[in-house]
Amino acid sequence: MRPLAGKDMMKKIINQLVRHLNYLVLLAGAAAVTAGAGMLCPAAGWLTGGGLALAGAVLSIMGEDDAK
């Protein structure tokens, strides 16, 4: 088996990004909200980030059942 190179590698990367796009958008949104809250007060940023991480974990776990 030959190693992936050039177009094959880019196609694989793009396919994986599209496949996990919902998780990437969730992560980017949580990071943006956390950064905004952290600009108001650093403690608020930590609390918001923790809450969004918990919410993301719950959504991820709930989504695993739908995939089956």
Backbone torsions as a table, in degrees:
resi	resn	phi	psi	omega
1	MET	NA	129.0	-177.9
2	ARG	-86.7	149.7	178.7
3	PRO	-69.2	151.9	178.6
4	LEU	-72.1	138.8	178.6
5	ALA	-150.1	152.3	173.4
6	GLY	62.5	-123.3	-174.6
7	LYS	-64.7	-36.3	179.6
8	ASP	-61.8	-42.4	-179.5
9	MET	-67.0	-43.7	179.6
10	MET	-64.0	-40.3	179.2
11	LYS	-63.1	-40.7	178.9
12	LYS	-65.9	-41.8	179.2
13	ILE	-64.1	-45.5	-179.6
14	ILE	-63.9	-42.6	178.7
15	ASN	-61.0	-40.9	179.6
16	GLN	-69.1	-38.3	177.3
17	LEU	-63.5	-43.9	179.1
18	VAL	-65.6	-38.1	-179.2
19	ARG	-63.9	-34.5	-177.1
20	HIS	-109.2	23.1	-175.9
21	LEU	-61.6	-39.0	-178.7
22	ASN	-63.1	-37.7	177.6
23	TYR	-69.6	-37.9	179.3
24	LEU	-66.2	-40.3	178.2
25	VAL	-67.2	-41.1	177.3
26	LEU	-60.8	-44.5	179.4
27	LEU	-64.8	-44.1	-180.0
28	ALA	-64.7	-40.7	177.9
29	GLY	-65.1	-42.4	178.2
30	ALA	-64.6	-39.3	178.6
31	ALA	-65.9	-39.0	179.9
32	ALA	-66.8	-43.9	179.0
33	VAL	-65.3	-42.0	179.3
34	THR	-63.9	-42.4	178.8
35	ALA	-64.0	-40.8	178.0
36	GLY	-64.0	-42.9	177.8
37	ALA	-67.5	-34.6	178.4
38	GLY	-67.5	-25.4	176.7
39	MET	-71.3	-29.8	177.4
40	LEU	-74.9	-47.4	-178.5
41	CYS	-159.6	127.8	-177.9
42	PRO	-57.1	-37.0	178.5
43	ALA	-64.4	-36.9	178.3
44	ALA	-65.2	-35.9	177.5
45	GLY	-64.0	-43.2	178.6
46	TRP	-64.5	-44.1	-179.4
47	LEU	-66.2	-42.4	179.4
48	THR	-65.0	-43.7	178.6
49	GLY	-60.7	-42.5	177.7
50	GLY	-63.7	-43.1	178.6
51	GLY	-63.9	-41.5	179.0
52	LEU	-70.0	-32.9	176.0
53	ALA	-65.4	-41.8	176.4
54	LEU	-63.6	-44.0	179.1
55	ALA	-62.7	-40.9	178.1
56	GLY	-63.8	-39.0	178.5
57	ALA	-65.0	-42.0	179.6
58	VAL	-63.8	-44.9	179.3
59	LEU	-63.6	-38.0	178.8
60	SER	-64.9	-43.1	179.6
61	ILE	-65.8	-42.6	179.9
62	MET	-65.9	-34.2	179.4
63	GLY	-70.6	-24.9	179.0
64	GLU	-64.6	-35.7	179.2
65	ASP	-66.7	-35.7	-179.4
66	ASP	-70.7	-26.9	-176.7
67	ALA	-72.4	-21.3	-176.6
68	LYS	-80.8	NA	NA
